[in-house]
Amino acid sequence: MLMSGIEAKVKNSTVQFIARQAILDAEQNIFAYELLYRDSHNNAFPVGVSDAQATGRLFFNSLMFIGIDRLAAGQRAFINLSDESLLQELPRLLKPNNLVIEIVERSQNIPSLVETVTKLKKQGYKFALDDYDGDEKWEPLLGLMDYIKLEVQEPLIKTTMALKKLKRQFANVKIVVERIEDMNTYEYLKQAGCDLFQGYYFAHPEMMNHGNIEPSKMVVFELLRCTAKANINFKEVQTMVAKDISLTARILKLANARSGEGRLEMKSISQAVVYLGEDAIRQFVRVLALSELGVDKPTELTKMGLARARFLEVFLFPGGPEMAEQGYLIGLMSILDAILEIELAAIVAEFSLDSSLSSALLSYQGMLGGSLQLALAVERNDWQEAENILLAIRPATPVTSLYEMALESRQYSDDIFSVVSDIA
């Protein structure tokens, strides 16, 4: 049998967790959600994870792929960023709409942060200073903030004094008080002029999770090497991205997000890579490295997707390089529903695929769709069905060539993962 028998729906072992906690206004209406990185159902910040690692994982696995609007239910989203991430201007990977960047209290390089925040504010990004403690080191940043967050202190008058002082100094800054755990505290702070409220009294962080696959270490290392050059070779980047289903998904998602209201119709990986340009590709790779993504052992399901993509590429190559490249993309996309445990129709909608690609994936229409059906029949070792499909879509091709393509595609997949295993 060519491919291992794998159920269409599998339990994903790499599940990403995000907690969100509501931020409310004085009337207790939801004003925003703070999105918090978690690594399990325990609903606590993972021990041993640095700000930079949490930033990378939140950005890469959730904000870029699932999308802020979905994670924050259409509300504003407050997210914590390490100073390292800010200095690399990683927020530029996301649109500023409904996004508030929280500068964490552990940040060190204040002069450089001031410079970066000033630049990003001109591009429409908004900022919050998290857990402000009154330290004078924050003075250069305070005037640049849109929000300043305080924690409830005992006695409570300490919090209200700090709140009123900030309101006098920065009339246009909204003050958020965290760790509110009872009604009396809420009422007291409301009377003192607090703008926004957050804490267990209103809501505990709400856990969400979503299926995820991670790029191989080899591809990440190679992309880092490639993007370290003065001029990026887009063909080289495209080739690397095409070898990894996770990267393909995120590159397409990022290109769609950057295309704005025009909603770019994706026809190929190379189109997305070229559209993004050097700056965005470099930032994208920084996120990869920062979040330390990578799997130690490739999954059979991922290998199946890669072999399917290669089979379609080889089968469709007589129709020209563009057709072959579209076939490769279709092959990778067709396995994502099983890997991510998301309906294929939802994936197609998220990536805003060209109509010919989406109809091929969802209803096997056109030459691309027929070729995908052929690949699936070959995977099932159903050679009678494969021969019937071949006669319908390209009768001049001898059926014996399917055996050769099937073996070549499997070898292609095995070769890639043998290299990954050697360096993992």
N, C-alpha and C positions, 0 to 999 in steps of 0.2 A: 504493500500500500504506500502511495507516495507521501501522504501527509498523515500525521498522528491524528486519531479521532479525538476531537475536542468539542465539547458542547458549545453551542453558540453563545450561551450565557455562562460566564465563569465568575467565581468569587475572586475579587481583586485583593491581593495581599498588600498592595501599597495604596492605602487609603489616606487621603489628606484631610486634616481636621482644621476647621476654622470656628472660633467662637465669636459671637457678636453680642455687644451689650448696648442697650438703648441709651441715648442721651436725650433728655426731655427739656421742654421749655417750662416757663413758670406756670402754665396751665396744664402741665403734664401731658402735652402732645409730643409725639416723637419728632425730634428735630434732626437726629442723625443716629447712626450706629458706629460704634468703635469696633473694628475688626481686629481680632486677636489670634495670633498663631498658636496652635496646639499640635501635639504629635500623637495624641491618643484620645480615647473617650474620657480620660481623667479630668478634663476641663481645667487644667492648670498649665502655666507656662512651663515648658519642659526644662528639667534640670540639665545644666551643661551646655545649653544652646546659647550662643552669643547673639547680641543684637544683630550683627551682620548676617548670621545664619538664618535667624528668624525673618529678617527683612527679605533675604533672597527667596526663601521658601514661600513666604506669603505672596511676594510679587510674582514669582515664576509659576507656582502651582495653582494659584487661585485668582489673584487680581487680573493677571493677563489672560488666563485661559477661561475661567468661568465668567469673569467680568464683574466690575464693581456694582453695576445696576442690579444684577441678580443677587449678589451677596448682601447688598444693603437694601434690598427691596425697593429700589428707586429713590431712597433717601440719600442724604450726604453720608460719606464714609470717612471716618477718622482712622488713619493707619499710622503706626509707629515706624519710624525709619531710623536706622543707625546713622551716626554722623558720616561714616564711611560711604554709605549708600547715597546720602545727600550730596556729598562732595563729588560723587561720580554722576550726579544729576539723573539718577535713575527715575525720579518721578516723571521725567519727560517721556518715558515709555507709555504713560497713561495720560488721557486727556484731563485737564484741570477741572472739568465740570463735576460738581458734587464731590470733590475730593479735598480733604484737609490732611495735610502732612503734619504728624506730631513729631516734634524734636524731643528725643528722650533725655531724661535727666542725667544720663551717664555720658552725654556728649562732651567732648573735650576741646576740639579745635574751633573755638568761638570765632576768631577773626575770619577764618576761611568759611565758616558757616554763614556769617553775615554777608559775605560776598556772594555766596551761592544762593542764599535765600532772596537777596535783593534781585539777582538776575531772574530767578524763577517767578518771583512775584510779578515782574513785568510781563511774564508770559501767561499770567492769569491764575497761578497756583496760590492756594491759601495755606496758612501755617498756624499750628498751635504749639505752645510750649508746655510739655507734659510735666506734672508734679513740680511746679515752680515752688522753690523753697526760700525765696528772698535773697539768695546769694548774689553778691554784686557782680559776679562773672557774667550773669545773664543780661546785664543792663544794655549792652550793645544790640541785643536781639529783641528786647521787649517792644520797642516801637515798631518793629516789623511784623509783629504777630497779629493775627486776626482773632485768635483765641488764646487765653491763658488758663491752664488747668491747675486748680488747687486741690489738695486732699484735706478732708475734715481732720482737724486737730482738737485735742483736749487741753484746756477748756475751749469750748466752741468760739469764745470771743476772739481767740487768736486768729481763727479762720476769717471771721467777719472783719477784723481790723485789717488783715492783709487784703481782703476783697475790696474794702472801701478805699484803701490807699491806691490800689491799682486802678479803680474806677476814676479816681481824681486825676491820676497821672495820664491815663490812656482812655479817654472818653469813648473812643470808637472800638475798643477791644471788648469782645464778649468774654465774660468770666464763667468758666465751667468748674463746678465743685464736684469732686468724686468721693466715693466711699460714704454715701449717705445711706444710713441703715434704719432710720425711723422717721415717723411723720413730724415729730417735734423739730428735729434737725432741719428737715426740708422747710418747714414753715418759718423757722428762725432765719435761715439763709435767704429765703424768698423776701422777707421783710428787709433784709440787709441790702438787697439790690442784686442778688445773684441772677445771672441771665439763664444759665443752663445747668442741669442737674443730672448726676449719674451715680448709681449705687444699687446695692442689693434691695433697698426699700422699694425701688421701682422694678428692677429685673436683674436676675442673675445672668451671667453670660450664657447665651443660647448656643448649643453645639450644633454645627453643621458638618457634614463630611461629603466628600465626592471622590469617585474613583480616579485614579491617576496612574500614569506610567512615566518613567523617568528616563532621560537620555543616557546612553552608555558613556562611561568615562572616556573611552577612546575618542568618541566624536567630540566631546567637550574639550579634551586636550588638543585635538586637531584644529578645532575652531578657534581656540585661544591662540594657537600658533599662527593660524591663517590671518586672524584679525589683528595680530601684533605688527603686521607689515604696514608700511607707509600707505600703500594702495591695495585695497582688497580686491582679490580675484573673485568676482561674483560667480563664475562658473565653478570654481573650487568650493565656494560656500554652498552652492546649490547641490553639488555632488555629495557633500558631507551631510547636509540636511536630509537628502533623499534616502540616506541609509538608516534613518531613525524615525519611527512613527511619531514619537512624542515631539521631536523637533519640527516635523512637518506640520503637525496640528497647531503648534504655537506660532510658527512663522506665518501661517495663513491667518490665524486669529489676530496676530499683531498687525499684519498688513490691512486687514479689514477695519480694525480699530483706528488705524492712522488715516484711513481713506476718508473719514468724516461722513458727511451727509450723502456723499456720492455713492457709498457702498460699492466698492470695487468688486467686480465680478472676477473671481479667481479662475484662471484656466490652467495654471501650472505653478510649480514651486519656483521656477526661475523668475516668473513674473512678480511673485511676492517678494523675492530677495532683491531684485533690481528696484522695485518700487520703494522698498524701505530705505535703501541707500546706506552708505558707509556708516554714518553716525548711529543710526538706529540698530544696525546689525552689531556694531561694536558694543552698544549698551546691552543688547540682548544677550550677547555672549558673557558680558560681565555678570549679568544676573545668573546665568548658568553656573559660572565658577563660584560666585558668592554663595549660592545656596547649596553647594557641594552635592549636586544631584549625581546619581549614577547607581546602577544596579550591579551586584556582584555576579549574578548568574542570569543570563537572558532567559526569558520565558519561552516556552514552545509556542504560545499564542503569538507572541511578537515575531518569532521566526516564521510562522505561517504567513503573517501579513507581509513580511519582506519577500518571501518566496512568491506569493501571489502577485505582488507588485512587479517583480522581475519577470514573471511569466507573461503578464499583460504587456510589459514594455517590449519584450522580444516578439510576442505574437503580433503586436500592432506596428512594429518598426517598418514593415513594407509600406505603410501609409504615410511615412515621413517622420522626422524627429519630433515634431510637435505632437503628433498623434501618440507616438511612443511615450513621450513624457506625460501626457495626460493619462495614459493607461497606467503608468507607474503610480501616479497620484491616486487614481481610482482604487488601485490595489491596496495602498496604505489606508485610505479612508474607509474602505469596506470592512476593515477589522476593528475599527475604533469603537463600535457599539459594544462589542464583547469586552474589549479592554477597559473602557471607561464606564461600562454599565449605564449607558445613555442611549436612548432611542436614536437610530440612524437618521431619522427625519429631523430630529433636534440638532444633530451634529451638522447636517447639511445646511440647515437654516443659520446656524451660528457662523459657519465659514463662508456664507454667501457665495456658494459655488456657481460657476457658469451653468446655465440651464441644461446644456448638453451633458455636463458631468453629474448634476443633481438627478436628472431623469435616468441616467445610467445606473446610479447607485440605488435609487428608490424603486425603479420599475423596470430596470434592464432594457431601456429603450436605446435604439441606435446601435451603431457598431461598437461603441464603448460598452453599452449594456450587454449586448450579446457576447462580447469577449469576456466580460466579468462572469456571466453565466457559464461560459466554457471553462474558465479557470476553476469555478466552484465544482463543476462536474468532474474535472480532473482530480481535484483534491479528494473528492468522495470515492475516487477510483471507479467511477461510473463511466466506463469507456463507451458504452452504447449511447448514453445521453450526450457525451462529449462529441461523438461522431455525428449525431443528429444536429447538434448546434452548429458544428463546423460546416456541415452541408448547407445550412440555412444562411450563414453569414459570410463564408468564404470557401465555396466548394472547390476552388482550384488548389487549395492547400491539402497535401496528403495527410491522412490521419496519423501516419507514422511519425510525422514531424512533431506531433503533440508530445510523444514520449520523450523525444530529445529536449524539447522546451521545458518539460516538467522536471527532468533530471538536472538540466542546467540551472533552472531557477532554485531548486533545492540546494544545489552545490553553492550557488551564489550566496544564499542565506547562511549556510554552514560556514563558508569561508569568512564572512564578516564576523560571525560570532566566535569563531576560533581565535581571531585576533583579539577580540574583546576579552575573552577568557584568559588569554596569555598575559594581559596587562592589568587585569582587574585585581 
